[in-house]
Amino acid sequence: MIKGVNHQVVEVNRPGCEYFEKVLFFVKPEYASLSEKKINEKANSIAINTGSPPRSRKGRKRVYSVFSPLIWALFGAVAAVIVIKGFGL
């Protein structure tokens, strides 16, 4: 365990996830008096049980930005047909 100026920090190397090489946990002051072994066990448990990071939403946004103008154009065309047929033009 590494002791900082105001916080205790637990560093977990190789947390069992291919995306991360190191995880840092900042111990809450009210739990700083617990044994170092118990804090390290909890930190390792959390690091091991944590899965991969969530997928990026960038792909979904890109698809929406491509199809959005097409959807609005289709909506405008349908509205124009309804108006034209409604007024008998």
N, C-alpha and C positions, 0 to 999 in steps of 0.2 A: 504494500500500500504506500502511496506517495502522499506526504502531508504538504498541503499548500499553505498559503498565508491564512486564508479564511475557511478553506474547505479541505476535506480529505478526499482524495481522488483514488479510485481503483482502476488500474489499467489491466485489461484482458487482452493478451496477445493471442493471435490465431483463434478467434471466437468460434470456429467451426462453420463459418459461412464463407463461400468463395469470393464474395464481394468485398469483404472487409479484412484488413490485416490486424487491426487494433480497435478496441472499444474503450472509451473512458467513461467511468461512472463517477458522478459527484455525490458524495454521501451527505445526506441531510444532517444538520448539526445534532438533532435529537437522537440520531442513531450512531453518532461518532464514538460513543462509549462502548459499543458492542465489540466483541473480540474480532481481531483481524481475520481470523479463520472463518468465522461466520459471515462476515461481510464479503470476503473473497468467494466463498461458496455461493452466496446469493448472486453476486455479479457474474460468476461463471455460468450459473444456471440460466440466468436471463440471456446472456450472450449466446449460449448454445441453443436455446429454444427460440430465439428470434430468427425469423425466416429471412428470405431475400427482400430487398427493398421493393416497394410497389412499382408496378409498371408505369412508365411515363404516359401522360395523357396527350403528349404532343401529336401522336399519330391520329388520334380521334379528332383533334382540333383541325388538323390539316384536311382530313376528309370532309369535315363540316364546311370549311372555308371553300372547298372546291365545289361542293354540291349546293351550297346556299344560294348563290346567284341563279343557278339553274332552277331550283325550286321556286324562287320568287318570280322568275320569268314565266314559268308554267302557270303559277297562280295568277299572274297578270293577264296571261292569254285567256285562261278560263273565265276570269272576271269580265274581260272585254267581250267574249262570245256571249255571255249571259246578258250583258247590257245591250249589245247589238240586237240580239233576238228578242229581248224584252221590249225594246222600243220599235221593233220592226224596221230597222234601217237597212 
